[in-house]
Amino acid sequence: MEMNEQFTRALDLMEHTWLKAQDVKSRRVIIPHEVGEMEYMNKTYTGVKAHCCTRKEERVFRVDQILEISVAA
C-alpha cells in the first residue's frame, strides 16, 4: 500500500518518522486530516495536513520526507 493510501485510510492516531532539515530524524504522533498537493513559497509538493500531538497544533508534513509510518498504539 502506498504511503498516501495509508494516510488517507487512517482515522486513528498515526506515528511517523520524518526527515527534518539537515537530515535530522524526528518522530511525531499525528491525526491526519488531508493528503494532497500543497504549496509553500511557490513550490508544490504532496503533503499531509494533520494535528501534531507533539506540538499541539496543525502542521503540514511533506510526504517525500516521511521515512516510516504506522498506526499509533
N, CA, C and O atoms as a GROMACS GRO file, in nm:
protein
  292
    1MET      N    1   0.085  -0.118   0.000
    1MET     CA    2   0.000   0.000   0.000
    1MET      C    3   0.089   0.124   0.000
    1MET      O    4   0.187   0.130   0.074
    2GLU      N    5   0.057   0.222  -0.081
    2GLU     CA    6   0.136   0.344  -0.088
    2GLU      C    7   0.113   0.429   0.037
    2GLU      O    8   0.010   0.418   0.103
    3MET      N    9   0.210   0.515   0.066
    3MET     CA   10   0.203   0.599   0.185
    3MET      C   11   0.080   0.689   0.182
    3MET      O   12   0.015   0.707   0.284
    4ASN      N   13   0.046   0.747   0.065
    4ASN     CA   14  -0.071   0.832   0.055
    4ASN      C   15  -0.197   0.757   0.094
    4ASN      O   16  -0.283   0.811   0.163
    5GLU      N   17  -0.209   0.631   0.049
    5GLU     CA   18  -0.325   0.550   0.082
    5GLU      C   19  -0.333   0.523   0.231
    5GLU      O   20  -0.441   0.525   0.289
    6GLN      N   21  -0.218   0.498   0.295
    6GLN     CA   22  -0.218   0.472   0.438
    6GLN      C   23  -0.268   0.592   0.515
    6GLN      O   24  -0.347   0.576   0.608
    7PHE      N   25  -0.225   0.713   0.479
    7PHE     CA   26  -0.273   0.832   0.546
    7PHE      C   27  -0.419   0.858   0.516
    7PHE      O   28  -0.495   0.895   0.605
    8THR      N   29  -0.460   0.838   0.392
    8THR     CA   30  -0.597   0.864   0.353
    8THR      C   31  -0.693   0.771   0.427
    8THR      O   32  -0.802   0.814   0.466
    9ARG      N   33  -0.656   0.646   0.446
    9ARG     CA   34  -0.743   0.550   0.513
    9ARG      C   35  -0.740   0.561   0.664
    9ARG      O   36  -0.831   0.512   0.730
   10ALA      N   37  -0.639   0.624   0.718
   10ALA     CA   38  -0.623   0.629   0.864
   10ALA      C   39  -0.720   0.727   0.926
   10ALA      O   40  -0.728   0.842   0.884
   11LEU      N   41  -0.791   0.682   1.026
   11LEU     CA   42  -0.879   0.770   1.103
   11LEU      C   43  -0.829   0.780   1.246
   11LEU      O   44  -0.883   0.858   1.325
   12ASP      N   45  -0.728   0.702   1.279
   12ASP     CA   46  -0.673   0.700   1.414
   12ASP      C   47  -0.544   0.780   1.420
   12ASP      O   48  -0.502   0.842   1.322
   13LEU      N   49  -0.482   0.776   1.535
   13LEU     CA   50  -0.352   0.839   1.552
   13LEU      C   51  -0.249   0.767   1.468
   13LEU      O   52  -0.246   0.644   1.465
   14MET      N   53  -0.166   0.841   1.400
   14MET     CA   54  -0.057   0.785   1.321
   14MET      C   55   0.075   0.830   1.383
   14MET      O   56   0.087   0.942   1.432
   15GLU      N   57   0.172   0.741   1.381
   15GLU     CA   58   0.306   0.776   1.426
   15GLU      C   59   0.395   0.773   1.304
   15GLU      O   60   0.391   0.678   1.227
   16HIS      N   61   0.476   0.875   1.287
   16HIS     CA   62   0.564   0.875   1.171
   16HIS      C   63   0.701   0.930   1.206
   16HIS      O   64   0.716   1.014   1.294
   17THR      N   65   0.799   0.881   1.134
   17THR     CA   66   0.935   0.933   1.143
   17THR      C   67   0.960   1.008   1.015
   17THR      O   68   0.935   0.957   0.906
   18TRP      N   69   1.008   1.130   1.027
   18TRP     CA   70   1.031   1.210   0.908
   18TRP      C   71   1.166   1.278   0.918
   18TRP      O   72   1.225   1.289   1.026
   19LEU      N   73   1.213   1.322   0.805
   19LEU     CA   74   1.345   1.383   0.794
   19LEU      C   75   1.331   1.535   0.795
   19LEU      O   76   1.273   1.594   0.704
   20LYS      N   77   1.385   1.597   0.900
   20LYS     CA   78   1.384   1.743   0.911
   20LYS      C   79   1.504   1.800   0.835
   20LYS      O   80   1.580   1.726   0.773
   21ALA      N   81   1.518   1.929   0.841
   21ALA     CA   82   1.633   1.995   0.777
   21ALA      C   83   1.763   1.940   0.834
   21ALA      O   84   1.766   1.893   0.948
   22GLN      N   85   1.865   1.944   0.759
   22GLN     CA   86   1.998   1.893   0.795
   22GLN      C   87   1.996   1.743   0.827
   22GLN      O   88   2.076   1.695   0.907
   23ASP      N   89   1.904   1.668   0.763
   23ASP     CA   90   1.895   1.522   0.777
   23ASP      C   91   1.876   1.474   0.921
   23ASP      O   92   1.929   1.369   0.958
   24VAL      N   93   1.803   1.550   1.002
   24VAL     CA   94   1.774   1.512   1.140
   24VAL      C   95   1.641   1.439   1.142
   24VAL      O   96   1.541   1.490   1.090
   25LYS      N   97   1.637   1.319   1.202
   25LYS     CA   98   1.512   1.242   1.212
   25LYS      C   99   1.430   1.291   1.330
   25LYS      O  100   1.484   1.327   1.435
   26SER      N  101   1.298   1.293   1.312
   26SER     CA  102   1.205   1.332   1.417
   26SER      C  103   1.087   1.235   1.415
   26SER      O  104   1.046   1.190   1.308
   27ARG      N  105   1.034   1.204   1.532
   27ARG     CA  106   0.920   1.112   1.542
   27ARG      C  107   0.802   1.191   1.599
   27ARG      O  108   0.816   1.258   1.701
   28ARG      N  109   0.688   1.182   1.533
   28ARG     CA  110   0.568   1.255   1.576
   28ARG      C  111   0.446   1.163   1.576
   28ARG      O  112   0.439   1.066   1.501
   29VAL      N  113   0.352   1.195   1.662
   29VAL     CA  114   0.220   1.133   1.660
   29VAL      C  115   0.125   1.239   1.606
   29VAL      O  116   0.119   1.350   1.657
   30ILE      N  117   0.052   1.202   1.501
   30ILE     CA  118  -0.035   1.298   1.433
   30ILE      C  119  -0.174   1.240   1.412
   30ILE      O  120  -0.194   1.118   1.416
   31ILE      N  121  -0.270   1.329   1.389
   31ILE     CA  122  -0.404   1.291   1.346
   31ILE      C  123  -0.420   1.352   1.206
   31ILE      O  124  -0.446   1.472   1.195
   32PRO      N  125  -0.406   1.270   1.100
   32PRO     CA  126  -0.412   1.325   0.964
   32PRO      C  127  -0.553   1.370   0.927
   32PRO      O  128  -0.652   1.305   0.961
   33HIS      N  129  -0.560   1.484   0.855
   33HIS     CA  130  -0.687   1.537   0.808
   33HIS      C  131  -0.697   1.536   0.657
   33HIS      O  132  -0.805   1.515   0.601
   34GLU      N  133  -0.584   1.558   0.590
   34GLU     CA  134  -0.588   1.573   0.445
   34GLU      C  135  -0.453   1.535   0.385
   34GLU      O  136  -0.348   1.566   0.440
   35VAL      N  137  -0.458   1.468   0.272
   35VAL     CA  138  -0.338   1.436   0.194
   35VAL      C  139  -0.360   1.491   0.055
   35VAL      O  140  -0.465   1.467  -0.006
   36GLY      N  141  -0.263   1.564   0.003
   36GLY     CA  142  -0.281   1.617  -0.131
   36GLY      C  143  -0.172   1.713  -0.169
   36GLY      O  144  -0.071   1.727  -0.100
   37GLU      N  145  -0.194   1.780  -0.281
   37GLU     CA  146  -0.097   1.877  -0.331
   37GLU      C  147  -0.105   2.004  -0.247
   37GLU      O  148  -0.213   2.059  -0.227
   38MET      N  149   0.010   2.049  -0.198
   38MET     CA  150   0.020   2.169  -0.116
   38MET      C  151   0.120   2.263  -0.182
   38MET      O  152   0.193   2.224  -0.273
   39GLU      N  153   0.123   2.386  -0.135
   39GLU     CA  154   0.216   2.484  -0.190
   39GLU      C  155   0.281   2.563  -0.078
   39GLU      O  156   0.214   2.603   0.017
   40TYR      N  157   0.411   2.584  -0.090
   40TYR     CA  158   0.486   2.666   0.005
   40TYR      C  159   0.593   2.742  -0.073
   40TYR      O  160   0.674   2.681  -0.143
   41MET      N  161   0.593   2.872  -0.061
   41MET     CA  162   0.689   2.959  -0.132
   41MET      C  163   0.693   2.928  -0.281
   41MET      O  164   0.800   2.912  -0.340
   42ASN      N  165   0.574   2.919  -0.342
   42ASN     CA  166   0.557   2.895  -0.485
   42ASN      C  167   0.609   2.759  -0.532
   42ASN      O  168   0.633   2.740  -0.652
   43LYS      N  169   0.628   2.664  -0.441
   43LYS     CA  170   0.668   2.529  -0.478
   43LYS      C  171   0.559   2.433  -0.435
   43LYS      O  172   0.512   2.440  -0.321
   44THR      N  173   0.518   2.344  -0.525
   44THR     CA  174   0.414   2.247  -0.492
   44THR      C  175   0.478   2.115  -0.451
   44THR      O  176   0.585   2.080  -0.498
   45TYR      N  177   0.409   2.044  -0.363
   45TYR     CA  178   0.456   1.915  -0.312
   45TYR      C  179   0.335   1.838  -0.259
   45TYR      O  180   0.230   1.897  -0.235
   46THR      N  181   0.351   1.709  -0.241
   46THR     CA  182   0.247   1.629  -0.178
   46THR      C  183   0.270   1.634  -0.028
   46THR      O  184   0.379   1.606   0.021
   47GLY      N  185   0.165   1.671   0.045
   47GLY     CA  186   0.179   1.687   0.189
   47GLY      C  187   0.065   1.624   0.266
   47GLY      O  188  -0.038   1.587   0.210
   48VAL      N  189   0.086   1.613   0.396
   48VAL     CA  190  -0.015   1.563   0.489
   48VAL      C  191  -0.045   1.676   0.587
   48VAL      O  192   0.042   1.718   0.663
   49LYS      N  193  -0.168   1.724   0.584
   49LYS     CA  194  -0.212   1.824   0.682
   49LYS      C  195  -0.266   1.745   0.801
   49LYS      O  196  -0.352   1.658   0.784
   50ALA      N  197  -0.216   1.775   0.920
   50ALA     CA  198  -0.252   1.695   1.036
   50ALA      C  199  -0.242   1.777   1.164
   50ALA      O  200  -0.175   1.880   1.169
   51HIS      N  201  -0.310   1.728   1.267
   51HIS     CA  202  -0.290   1.783   1.401
   51HIS      C  203  -0.171   1.710   1.461
   51HIS      O  204  -0.173   1.587   1.471
   52CYS      N  205  -0.068   1.783   1.499
   52CYS     CA  206   0.051   1.724   1.560
   52CYS      C  207   0.030   1.719   1.711
   52CYS      O  208   0.015   1.823   1.775
   53CYS      N  209   0.028   1.600   1.766
   53CYS     CA  210   0.006   1.584   1.910
   53CYS      C  211   0.128   1.630   1.991
   53CYS      O  212   0.114   1.662   2.109
   54THR      N  213   0.244   1.634   1.930
   54THR     CA  214   0.365   1.680   1.998
   54THR      C  215   0.362   1.833   2.014
   54THR      O  216   0.382   1.886   2.123
   55ARG      N  217   0.336   1.903   1.902
   55ARG     CA  218   0.333   2.050   1.903
   55ARG      C  219   0.197   2.107   1.943
   55ARG      O  220   0.184   2.226   1.972
   56LYS      N  221   0.094   2.019   1.943
   56LYS     CA  222  -0.042   2.060   1.977
   56LYS      C  223  -0.093   2.171   1.885
   56LYS      O  224  -0.154   2.268   1.930
   57GLU      N  225  -0.066   2.154   1.754
   57GLU     CA  226  -0.113   2.248   1.654
   57GLU      C  227  -0.120   2.181   1.518
   57GLU      O  228  -0.066   2.072   1.497
   58GLU      N  229  -0.188   2.248   1.425
   58GLU     CA  230  -0.197   2.197   1.289
   58GLU      C  231  -0.061   2.213   1.221
   58GLU      O  232   0.002   2.318   1.231
   59ARG      N  233  -0.017   2.108   1.152
   59ARG     CA  234   0.111   2.110   1.083
   59ARG      C  235   0.094   2.045   0.946
   59ARG      O  236  -0.003   1.973   0.924
   60VAL      N  237   0.186   2.072   0.857
   60VAL     CA  238   0.190   2.008   0.726
   60VAL      C  239   0.324   1.938   0.713
   60VAL      O  240   0.429   1.999   0.736
   61PHE      N  241   0.321   1.810   0.675
   61PHE     CA  242   0.442   1.730   0.659
   61PHE      C  243   0.454   1.690   0.513
   61PHE      O  244   0.358   1.645   0.452
   62ARG      N  245   0.573   1.707   0.458
   62ARG     CA  246   0.598   1.666   0.319
   62ARG      C  247   0.607   1.514   0.312
   62ARG      O  248   0.683   1.452   0.386
   63VAL      N  249   0.529   1.454   0.223
   63VAL     CA  250   0.527   1.308   0.209
   63VAL      C  251   0.664   1.254   0.169
   63VAL      O  252   0.703   1.147   0.214
   64ASP      N  253   0.736   1.327   0.085
   64ASP     CA  254   0.867   1.277   0.040
   64ASP      C  255   0.972   1.278   0.151
   64ASP      O  256   1.081   1.222   0.133
   65GLN      N  257   0.942   1.340   0.265
   65GLN     CA  258   1.036   1.341   0.377
   65GLN      C  259   0.996   1.244   0.488
   65GLN      O  260   1.065   1.233   0.589
   66ILE      N  261   0.884   1.175   0.471
   66ILE     CA  262   0.839   1.078   0.570
   66ILE      C  263   0.909   0.945   0.543
   66ILE      O  264   0.900   0.890   0.433
   67LEU      N  265   0.978   0.894   0.643
   67LEU     CA  266   1.056   0.772   0.629
   67LEU      C  267   0.978   0.648   0.669
   67LEU      O  268   1.000   0.541   0.613
   68GLU      N  269   0.888   0.661   0.767
   68GLU     CA  270   0.816   0.544   0.820
   68GLU      C  271   0.684   0.593   0.881
   68GLU      O  272   0.679   0.700   0.943
   69ILE      N  273   0.578   0.515   0.863
   69ILE     CA  274   0.450   0.547   0.927
   69ILE      C  275   0.388   0.421   0.985
   69ILE      O  276   0.411   0.311   0.935
   70SER      N  277   0.308   0.437   1.091
   70SER     CA  278   0.235   0.325   1.150
   70SER      C  279   0.119   0.383   1.230
   70SER      O  280   0.118   0.502   1.262
   71VAL      N  281   0.024   0.298   1.261
   71VAL     CA  282  -0.087   0.338   1.348
   71VAL      C  283  -0.033   0.340   1.490
   71VAL      O  284   0.026   0.242   1.536
   72ALA      N  285  -0.054   0.451   1.560
   72ALA     CA  286  -0.002   0.466   1.697
   72ALA      C  287  -0.080   0.375   1.791
   72ALA      O  288  -0.200   0.353   1.774
   73ALA      N  289  -0.009   0.324   1.889
   73ALA     CA  290  -0.071   0.233   1.987
   73ALA      C  291  -0.149   0.309   2.090
   73ALA      O  292  -0.208   0.248   2.180
   0.00000   0.00000   0.00000
